[in-house]
Every structure is written in C-alpha cells, then in structure tokens.
Amino acid sequence: MQGWWGNLLQGALSAVIGGIVAAITAWAVVMATRRYERQAALEIEARANAIDFFLLLADIDIQLTRALDRGTVLPHITDSKDWTLNALKTEIAMFSISRETGNAFSQEIGDLRRALELAEGDDPPKEQLVTAAMAALHTLTDHLADWLMQGRHRPESASTPG
C-alpha cells in the first residue's frame, strides 16, 4: 500500500517538471519570434530610409554634374531640410541594424557632407572641390546600393547551357 504514495508523488513531480520545461520552451520560441519580427521591422524601416536617401543622392549627383558641366553654382545642400532629415534618418536606421553598419554609413555620410560643404556656393564652382564631392557621393551611393541589394541576388547555376 505504501508504494502508491511514492508513485503518485513521482508522477506529480514529473508533471510539474514537464510543465515547467514546456513553459520555458514556449517562452523561448515566443521571444525568438518577437526578436526576429523586431529585426525584420528594423530592416524594413532601414531599407525605406535608404531608398529615400538614395533618391536624394541622385538629385545631388545631378546638381554636381551641372556644376561641373555648366558651371552652375552648387546650392547649399547640407543646410537643407531634405539633407538633414534624410541623412539623420538613414544614419539612425543603419545603427539600428548594427553598430558596424551604422559606423560605415555614418563615416561615408560625414565624408560627403564635408566635401559638399567645401564645394557649396562657389561662383564659379571649383572643379577640384566638386569632383571630390562627386567621388564621396559615388562611394556612398555604391555602398548604399550594395547594402540594398544584399540577399537579392541568387547565384547563377554552375552549369552553362549547352
């Protein structure tokens, strides 16, 4: 008769331990899912900001090209609301992805800003300063385009059509 008490206690203890393990497993799955969803949302926001900034950079490229080709005075781009909002939003979004990504883009945005500040407002524009600004712009746009295309390319088939 005493054996059933031990079996009951052992069964109850096993049920409690099994329940705790199941609860911890469920919690871990939920947390991992939320973490993934947060990371995915941050990446979506970063991509949207990067695309907006990329479009602004395309407009700046046009202005730099006109300054080189036609001698058009380069306006004060870095003082504009568009520049400030897009540059800050993009930098913040990149830092939300990772510190390494944020640092790389922050450095390149800073390089472009400094180059533009040197070239802005000169009448006629100084070719060397505009060329330096264009080089900084192309470095940033190339890096931004590469980042936007990450995971978008599929490797081509190893076999060639015969």
C-alpha positions as CSV (number, residue, x, y, z in Angstrom):
1,M,0.0,0.0,0.0
2,Q,2.8,2.4,0.6
3,G,4.1,2.1,-3.0
4,W,1.3,4.1,-4.5
5,W,2.2,7.2,-2.5
6,G,5.7,7.2,-4.0
7,N,4.3,6.6,-7.5
8,L,1.8,9.5,-7.0
9,L,4.4,11.9,-5.8
10,Q,6.8,10.8,-8.6
11,G,4.1,11.3,-11.2
12,A,3.1,14.7,-9.8
13,L,6.7,15.8,-9.8
14,S,7.3,14.6,-13.3
15,A,4.2,16.5,-14.5
16,V,5.4,19.7,-12.8
17,I,8.8,19.4,-14.3
18,G,7.4,18.7,-17.7
19,G,5.1,21.7,-17.4
20,I,8.0,24.0,-16.5
21,V,10.1,22.7,-19.4
22,A,7.1,23.2,-21.8
23,A,6.5,26.7,-20.5
24,I,10.2,27.7,-20.8
25,T,10.3,26.2,-24.3
26,A,7.2,28.1,-25.3
27,W,8.6,31.3,-23.8
28,A,11.9,30.9,-25.7
29,V,10.0,30.3,-29.0
30,V,7.8,33.4,-28.5
31,M,10.9,35.6,-27.6
32,A,12.8,34.4,-30.6
33,T,9.9,35.1,-32.9
34,R,9.5,38.6,-31.4
35,R,13.2,39.3,-31.8
36,Y,13.0,38.1,-35.4
37,E,9.9,40.3,-36.1
38,R,11.6,43.3,-34.5
39,Q,14.8,42.8,-36.5
40,A,12.7,42.4,-39.7
41,A,10.8,45.6,-38.9
42,L,14.0,47.5,-38.3
43,E,15.4,46.2,-41.6
44,I,12.3,47.2,-43.5
45,E,12.5,50.7,-42.0
46,A,16.2,51.0,-42.8
47,R,15.6,50.0,-46.4
48,A,12.8,52.5,-46.8
49,N,15.1,55.3,-45.4
50,A,18.0,54.1,-47.5
51,I,15.8,54.3,-50.6
52,D,14.7,57.8,-49.8
53,F,18.3,58.9,-49.2
54,F,19.4,57.2,-52.4
55,L,16.8,59.3,-54.3
56,L,18.2,62.5,-52.6
57,L,21.7,61.4,-53.6
58,A,20.6,61.0,-57.2
59,D,19.3,64.6,-57.1
60,I,22.6,65.8,-55.6
61,D,24.5,63.9,-58.3
62,I,22.5,65.8,-61.0
63,Q,23.4,69.1,-59.2
64,L,27.1,68.2,-59.0
65,T,27.1,67.2,-62.7
66,R,25.6,70.5,-63.7
67,A,28.2,72.3,-61.6
68,L,31.0,70.5,-63.4
69,D,29.5,70.6,-66.9
70,R,27.8,74.0,-67.0
71,G,29.5,75.9,-64.1
72,T,26.2,76.1,-62.3
73,V,26.6,77.3,-58.7
74,L,26.1,74.4,-56.3
75,P,23.4,75.3,-53.8
76,H,23.8,74.9,-50.0
77,I,22.6,71.3,-49.9
78,T,23.8,70.4,-46.5
79,D,21.8,73.3,-44.9
80,S,18.6,72.0,-46.4
81,K,15.8,70.2,-44.5
82,D,15.8,67.4,-47.1
83,W,19.5,66.7,-46.4
84,T,19.3,66.9,-42.7
85,L,16.2,64.7,-42.4
86,N,17.3,62.0,-44.9
87,A,20.9,61.8,-43.6
88,L,19.8,61.6,-40.0
89,K,17.0,59.0,-40.6
90,T,19.4,56.9,-42.7
91,E,22.1,57.0,-40.1
92,I,19.8,56.1,-37.2
93,A,18.2,53.3,-39.2
94,M,21.6,51.9,-40.1
95,F,22.7,52.0,-36.5
96,S,19.5,50.1,-35.6
97,I,20.7,47.3,-37.9
98,S,24.1,47.0,-36.3
99,R,26.9,49.2,-35.0
100,E,29.2,48.1,-37.8
101,T,26.7,49.0,-40.5
102,G,25.9,52.3,-38.7
103,N,29.6,53.3,-38.4
104,A,30.3,52.6,-42.0
105,F,27.4,54.7,-43.3
106,S,28.0,57.4,-40.8
107,Q,31.6,57.8,-41.9
108,E,30.6,57.9,-45.6
109,I,27.7,60.4,-45.0
110,G,30.1,62.6,-43.0
111,D,32.7,62.4,-45.8
112,L,30.1,63.5,-48.3
113,R,28.8,66.3,-46.1
114,R,32.3,67.7,-45.6
115,A,33.0,67.5,-49.3
116,L,29.7,69.2,-50.2
117,E,30.3,72.0,-47.6
118,L,33.6,72.8,-49.3
119,A,32.0,73.0,-52.8
120,E,28.7,74.7,-52.0
121,G,28.1,78.3,-53.0
122,D,31.2,78.9,-55.1
123,D,30.6,81.0,-58.2
124,P,32.0,79.7,-60.4
125,P,32.3,76.3,-58.8
126,K,35.8,75.0,-58.2
127,E,36.2,71.9,-60.3
128,Q,38.5,70.1,-57.8
129,L,36.1,70.5,-54.9
130,V,33.1,69.5,-57.0
131,T,35.0,66.4,-58.3
132,A,35.9,65.5,-54.7
133,A,32.3,65.8,-53.6
134,M,31.2,63.7,-56.6
135,A,33.7,61.0,-55.6
136,A,32.4,61.0,-52.0
137,L,28.9,60.8,-53.3
138,H,29.7,57.8,-55.6
139,T,31.4,56.0,-52.7
140,L,28.3,56.4,-50.6
141,T,25.8,55.5,-53.3
142,D,27.8,52.4,-54.3
143,H,27.9,51.2,-50.7
144,L,24.2,52.0,-50.2
145,A,23.3,50.2,-53.4
146,D,25.3,47.2,-52.4
147,W,23.6,47.2,-49.0
148,L,20.2,47.4,-50.5
149,M,20.9,44.5,-52.8
150,Q,22.2,42.2,-50.1
151,G,20.3,38.9,-50.3
152,R,18.6,40.0,-53.5
153,H,21.0,38.2,-55.9
154,R,20.7,34.5,-56.5
155,P,23.8,32.7,-57.6
156,E,23.7,31.6,-61.2
157,S,23.6,28.0,-62.0
158,A,27.1,26.3,-62.1
159,S,26.2,24.6,-65.3
160,T,26.3,26.5,-68.6
161,P,23.7,25.9,-71.2
162,G,24.9,23.5,-73.7
